[in-house]
Amino acid sequence: MADYYTYHKETLNKRRRRRAFIALLVVLVLLCGVAGFFWFERQSAALPVEGTSTPAEPIATAEATAEATPVSAGVAATPEIAATPAPAPAPGPATPEAAAPYTPARLLPAVDTAAWDTLTPVAQTIDTEYLNTDHRMVALPANGTVSTSYFDTVTFLGDSLTQGLELYDAGIKNAKYCAYKGIGPNSVVNGAACTDEIRGVTEVPLDALVATQPDYVYILFGTNSLVVPGSEEGFIAYFDKMIDMMRERLNPGVLYYIQAIPGVQEWVKDNQPGLNNERIRVVNDLLANLALRKGCYFVNLQEALTQPDGSQIDEFEVKDGIHMQPSGYAAWNTYLTTHTAWNRRTAYQGGNPYYILGT
């Protein structure tokens, strides 16, 4: 039986052999690397450099040929005709490949990032126009229910549909109104004098709006403008200009809410072809896209006032199929109180819906 010293000696021998093997392996790898390096250098030196040519064999002259060839007796030596060297090609215009080394083309255009963290205006690089967004995807979602005092600093701008909010007790009585029968955004832009039958005054809508000094402006136009088919483009253009004019004259902190055009009864299109619910849906899409471009909120009143097919809820119907009974204005009122942009300073019924640690 081997003792400790014998086992220790064997272990040391194994360790030495293992180290010797590793050292030999490292030396072999290094030798292979050095050999490969010299071989690569030799191959590179043997290759001709681009743009140079291998020296040609010297051209034999007639005299040299005569000296090298013996002349037979009685036969006159005929001197060999010297080879004529080929004419060198005439120098032509330098090609781009010969003039400069190859540079790979950029996959993307160069971007100037020198002033990325400044307020210096830069050129627009993408299309920011919204053209086909469904109005239902743009609309404000349901939020906490605001208290009645929220509407103390709200001004409604619109036509006779908006007048019902002021006229009926089911509407919103504490807000201010610039609502005039039969008008559209073109009347506001053109500064037309309009009559409010409820208040019994004739005024220029934009001047009257500025006089109310609102914190929030709720806008609803379209029913009168769409009576004539094919008027969508002009309607949106006037609406766009109207927003710009209001921003020029109102406080910069005012928030703008663009309300969707409510649907009408299906039979209305028989007398007024422009007021069919499919067309109203398309124009609401355009209004929602306008709200995105102009930084306004879009309120989808159709959720509260129309059926799934886009037509007016039958319980709200009146004789003309366009305006509504007080029950319709009650639904309108409720929808507005539950669809506002959240603000931690706003008073909500039942408390702030996003109350977190006193914020």
Residue pairs with C-beta under 8 A, 6 or more apart in sequence:
2 10
48 54
59 82
59 83
59 85
60 80
60 82
60 83
61 82
62 79
62 80
62 81
62 82
63 79
65 79
65 80
66 77
66 79
66 80
69 77
71 77
112 122
115 122
128 293
129 293
130 289
130 292
130 293
131 289
132 285
132 289
133 285
133 288
133 289
133 292
134 285
134 288
135 260
135 281
135 284
135 285
135 287
135 288
135 298
135 300
136 300
137 288
138 288
138 289
138 291
138 292
138 298
139 260
139 288
139 298
139 299
139 300
139 303
139 339
140 297
140 298
140 299
140 300
140 339
140 340
140 341
141 339
142 338
142 339
143 338
143 339
143 340
143 341
143 342
143 353
144 338
144 342
144 348
144 349
144 350
144 351
144 352
144 353
144 354
145 337
145 338
145 348
145 349
145 350
146 337
146 338
146 340
146 346
146 347
146 348
146 349
147 347
147 348
147 349
148 174
149 174
149 347
150 337
150 340
150 346
150 347
151 172
151 174
151 175
152 174
152 175
153 214
153 215
153 216
154 172
154 175
154 176
154 214
154 215
154 216
154 217
154 218
155 175
155 176
155 177
155 178
155 209
155 212
155 214
155 216
155 217
155 218
156 162
156 165
156 166
156 172
156 175
156 176
156 177
156 178
156 179
156 217
156 218
156 219
156 220
157 178
157 179
157 188
157 205
157 209
157 217
157 218
157 219
157 220
158 178
158 179
158 218
158 219
158 220
158 221
158 259
159 179
159 180
159 181
159 182
159 183
159 184
159 220
159 221
159 223
159 224
160 179
160 180
160 181
160 182
160 323
161 220
161 223
161 262
161 322
161 323
161 324
162 177
162 179
162 220
163 177
163 179
163 181
163 196
163 197
163 198
164 171
164 323
164 324
164 326
164 328
164 329
165 171
165 172
165 175
165 177
165 179
165 329
165 332
165 333
166 172
166 173
166 175
166 177
166 179
166 198
167 198
168 326
168 329
169 326
170 326
170 327
170 329
170 330
170 333
171 326
171 329
171 330
171 332
171 333
172 333
172 336
176 212
176 214
177 196
177 198
177 199
178 196
178 203
178 205
178 208
178 209
178 212
179 196
179 198
180 187
180 194
180 195
180 196
180 205
181 195
181 197
182 224
183 192
183 194
183 205
183 221
183 224
184 221
184 222
184 224
184 225
184 235
184 238
185 221
185 225
185 235
185 238
185 239
185 241
185 242
186 225
186 234
186 238
187 194
187 205
188 205
188 206
188 238
188 242
188 245
189 238
189 241
189 242
189 245
191 204
191 206
192 204
192 205
193 202
193 203
193 204
194 202
194 203
194 204
194 205
195 201
195 202
196 202
196 203
206 245
206 246
206 249
209 217
209 246
209 250
210 249
210 250
213 251
214 250
214 254
215 251
215 253
215 254
215 255
216 254
216 255
216 256
216 257
217 246
217 250
217 254
217 255
217 256
217 257
218 257
218 259
218 299
218 336
219 242
219 256
219 257
219 258
219 259
220 259
220 261
220 301
221 235
221 239
222 235
222 261
222 280
222 283
222 287
223 261
223 264
223 275
223 322
225 231
225 234
225 235
225 238
226 232
226 235
226 261
226 274
226 275
226 279
226 280
226 283
227 272
227 274
227 275
228 274
229 273
229 274
229 279
231 274
232 279
232 282
232 283
232 286
235 283
236 283
236 286
236 287
236 290
239 287
239 290
240 290
240 293
240 294
243 256
243 290
243 294
243 296
246 254
246 256
247 254
255 296
255 297
255 341
256 294
256 295
256 296
256 297
257 296
257 297
257 298
257 299
258 287
258 288
258 290
258 291
258 296
258 297
258 298
258 299
259 298
259 299
259 301
260 284
260 287
260 288
260 298
260 299
260 300
260 301
260 302
261 280
261 283
261 284
261 287
261 301
262 301
262 302
262 305
262 306
262 312
262 324
263 277
263 280
263 302
263 305
263 306
263 307
263 310
263 311
263 312
264 275
264 277
264 280
264 311
264 312
264 321
264 322
265 311
265 312
265 314
265 317
265 321
265 322
266 277
266 311
267 321
268 275
268 276
268 320
268 321
268 322
269 275
269 276
269 277
275 322
277 306
277 309
277 310
277 311
278 310
280 310
281 310
284 300
284 302
287 298
288 298
290 296
291 297
291 298
292 298
297 341
299 335
299 336
299 339
300 339
301 332
301 335
302 310
303 335
304 331
304 332
304 334
304 335
305 312
305 313
305 316
305 324
305 328
305 331
305 332
305 335
306 312
306 313
307 313
307 314
312 321
312 322
312 324
313 328
313 331
315 325
315 327
315 328
316 324
316 325
316 327
316 328
316 331
317 324
317 325
318 324
318 325
324 332
340 346
342 353
342 354
344 352
344 354
344 359
346 352
